[in-house]
Amino acid sequence: MARHGTSENVNKVTFERSGVAWVKWVWLATMKIGDDTRTTATATTYDHDDHADHGDHDTARITNADLPLAERDSAHLPGHWLLARIGKRVLRPGGLKLSLSMLAHARLSGCDVVEFAPGLGRTAAEIVKAQPKSYVGVDRDPQAKAIVQKVVASMSGRCINADAAATGLAGACADVVVCEAMLTMQTERGKDAIVSEAARLLRSGGRYAIHELGLRPDELPEDKKTEISRDLARAIKVNARPLTVAEWKTLLEHHGFEVVWSGTAPMALLDMQRNLADEGINGALRILRNIVRDKGVRQRVLTMKRTFNKYADELCGVSLIARKR
């Protein structure tokens, strides 16, 4: 019996390795398809039926109609919602591993947690697992609110429609405020307003956890920063304004925070290894199927990937936890 069990385990490992190798090959082949491919954009329904391998939250069952800007064509859709449309669920620049590390260092258990722009609820699902005392999501989009509400219903959490710069929540109501991949898309004034609101919501000693797009090195020339922001905006259809790690720290310190932890990771949002790690084999296959089926989507994804690759040395995911003084 022991030998039989060992044989089954070996077969399972061999199968899993074969599956990963196959997905890697298909991913690389898909990302090399040129814009002159004969495949046409005949499909308007995307495959969202497979459960992601990581997490059992409701985001694996999201349909196109559930998503924000569902009526907009792929050519004009903001990059993060385009990726969500084709089945990508982890939309953070440093990936799931950096998000999980940030949440672990934020110490969420038994705390009152507020999350800005929870989007698809992927991070909200991880927050729920940490057993906070309460959860409130703040998102401007009604569709996102509905998605997140389902994710946090098991712990009687809630999500409200409001702007992160003016939530309408009571002051000093939170022990932790979480904010991922949204400050990057704000102007300097917008960043200040949102960080100021986080400071207002936090109790003394509370923690502000952010995960954003970073630039490196800290001494990166201003003209290079401008070039990167311009090219990112063209590729993802959003005015991305990333900062260096030092600039992100300065922003938080300017609003009365003390940075107590930081982490970085490569900006590998569309890389094969990152997607296998973040989405699992089934999730990566779901994304690939949807890319292959729609030429317009494929062109957008390839444009984004080329831009990310061009600035791979300068872009990174950065996460900071800052304590309110």
N, C-alpha and C positions, 0 to 999 in steps of 0.2 A: 504493500500500500504506500509506503514511504517513497519507493522508487517511482510509482505511478504518479504520486503528487508532484514529485520533483520534475518528472517529464512534462506534466501539465504546466507547471510554472515556467519551464524553459520554453515551451511552445508559446505561451502567452507573451513572454518577453520578446521572443523572436518575431511574433506577429506585430507587436507594438513597434518594435524597431523598424520592421519592414514598412509599416504604415507611415511612420515619421519620415523615413527615407523617401517614400513615394510622394508625400506631400511636399517635401523639400524640392524634389525634382520638378513637380508641377508648378510650384510657386515661382521657381527661378525661370521656368519656361514661359509662364504667363507674364512675368514682369519684363521679359525680353520681346514680347509681341509688339510689333511696330504699329503705327497708326494706319498703315495701309492694309491691315488685315482685312480679309474678305468677310469676316463675321460682321453682321449688321445688328443694329440696335432694335431688334424686333420684340424683345421681352421688356415689359413694363412691370411685371410682378417679380419680386425678389424672394429668394429662398430664406426664410427665417425660422424654419420648422425645427431644426436640430437644436437640442440643448447644448449650451457651451459646456466644455469639459470642466471648467472651473466655476464653482458656485451653482446653487440651485435656485437662484433668484429669478423673478419673472422676466428679466430683460431678454432671456433666450427666446421668448415667445412674442416679442414685439413685432407688429406688422407695419408696413409702410404707412398705413392710415393712422397709426398711433403716433408717428413721429412728427416733430415740428416741421413746418414748411413742406408738408407732404405733397402739396400741389405744385411745387416749384420743380422745373426740369433740372437734370443733373449738371448742365453746363453753368448754371447760375447758383447752385446750392452751395452754402458754406461748406468747407472741407470736412469739418467734423460731422455734420449732418449727412453728408454724402457717404462717409465711411459707415455711419450708423445705418444708413439705408441698405448697404450691402452686407450688413450683419456684423460689423465690428462693434464690440461691446466695451473694450478697454481703450479709452480715447485720451489717455494721459501721456505726455511726452516722455516721461521716464519709465512708463510701463507699470504693470501690476505690482511687480516686486518693490519698486520705490514707493508706491502708494501704501502697500501693506507695512513697509518699514516705518513710514511716516505715522500711520495710524497706531502702530505699536508704541512708538515713542510719545504719542499724544496722550496715552493713558486714558482711554475712553470709558472704561468700566465704572458704572455708577454715576456717570457725569451727565449733565444737561448739555446736549450737543446741538449746534446749529450748523447746517451745511449750506453754503452759497452755491447756486447753480448746479444742483445734483444731476441734471441732465437725464441720462438713462437709468440712474439709480444703482450703477455698478458699485460705487464707493459706499452708497447708503446701505447696500446689502452687507458689506463688510463691517460697517459701523454697527448695524443691528447685531451681528455675531459677537461683537465685543460687549454686549449687554449694558448699554448706557442707561441712565435713569430716564432720559427722554430724548426725542429727536424731533427737530423741526427743519425741514428743507425750505429753501427760499429760491424760487425760480420764476422768471418773468413769463415763461411760456406755459400756457394752459395744458398743452399735450404733455410736456415734461412733468408738470405737477401731477397729472393723472397717473403717469407711469410710476413715479416715485411713491405716490400714495399707496399703490398696491404693494410695493417692495417693503414698506415700513409698517404696513397694517398689523402685522403679527405682534408688534410691540406697542401698538396704539400710538405710533408716531404720526406726524402729519407734515404736509407740504403746502405752503401758501404761495399764491401769486403775488410777487412783489419784486422790487428792484433791490439788488444787494447793497446799493448805496443808501437806500432808505427803506428798510424792511418793515417799519411800523411795529416791530417787536419792542417789548419793554427793555430798558437799559439794565445792565448787570443781570441778565437772565441766563447766561451760558457759562459753562466751565471751559468748553472747547468750541472754537469756530473752525470749520474745515472749508477750504476753498481750493479747488483744483482746476487748472487749465481755463481760467476765465480772466484773471488779472492781466495776463499777457495780451488779451484782445482789447484792453482799455487804453485810453489816452493817459497822459501823465496826471491830468486832473481827475479822470475817472478812477485811476489806481488809488489816488489819495482819498477820494470819497469813500471807496469801498473799504480800504484799510481803516479809515476813521470810524466807519460804521461797525466794523469788527471790534475795534477797541471799545466802542460804546456798549456793545452787547456783552462783552466779557466782564466777569467779576475780577477783582484784584487777584493777581496770580494766575488768571486763566490763560489758556494756551491757544494760539492762533497757528493752525497748520496749513501750509500752502504747498502746492505742487505745480510748478509752472515751467515754461520754456525759458531756458537760460542761454547766455552767450559766454564764450570763453575765448581767450583768457580775459581776466579783468581789465587788462590794458588794451583791449581790442580798439582799433582806431574808430573814430566817430563815422567816417565815411564808409567803413566796412559795415558798421551797424545799420546805417541808412540803406545800404545796398541789400543787406539781408532782409530787412523789414519790407522793402519794396518787392523783392522777389517772392517772399512768402505771401504777401498780400495778393499778388497776381496768381499764385498757385492755389491758395486755399480760399480765395474770395472773402477774406476777412483781414482787417487791418491789424495784423499781429505786430506787437511792439515788445519783444523780449528784452530782458535786462541781463547784465552780467550778474554773477553770484554776489559780488560786492554791492552792486546797485540794488539788488533785491533786499539785502541786509540793511542797507542805508534807508530804503523806503520804510521798512518796518520800524527801525530805530527812531526815525523821524516822528512816528506816531506813538511813541512811548513804550515800545516793545524791546525786549532783550532776547536776542537769538540764542537759544539753548541747544539746538541740534540742527544739523544740516546734512544733506545727502545729495549725490548727483548720480546720473546714469546716462548712457548714450541716448541721443534722440533717434530711436529706431522704430518709429511708429509703423512703418510699412516693411520692415525687414522680416525675413522668413523666420529666423530664430525667435525674435520677439513675439511674433504672432502665434507661433506654436506654444510658446511659454504662456502667453496671456489668454489665448482663445482656445487652446487645446486642438487636437487633430480635427475634430468635427467642426469646431468654429472656424479654423483655417480653411477647411474644405468649403464651408458655406460661403466664406468671403471670395474664394477663388471661383466658385461656380457663378456667383453674381457678377464678378469682373469679366469673366469670359463671355457671358451671355449678352452684355450690353457694351457696344463700342464706345458710346459717349462716356459712360462711367469709366471704362478702361483708359480712355485718353486722359480723363481728369486724374485718375489714380497714378498713371505713369508720369504725368506732369508734376504731381506732388512728390512722387518718389525721386524724380530727377533733381528737384529743388532740394529736398532733404539730403540727398547724396552729395550735391554740390557743396553744401555747407556743413558736411558731417563733422569737420574738425572744429567748427565754431558753435554748433548747436548742441545743447544737452538738456536733459530734464533735471530740474533742481527742486529740492524740497527743503523747506525750513520750518522749524517750530520755534515760535517766539512767545515768551511769557510777558503778560501785561504787568508792568511795574506798579 
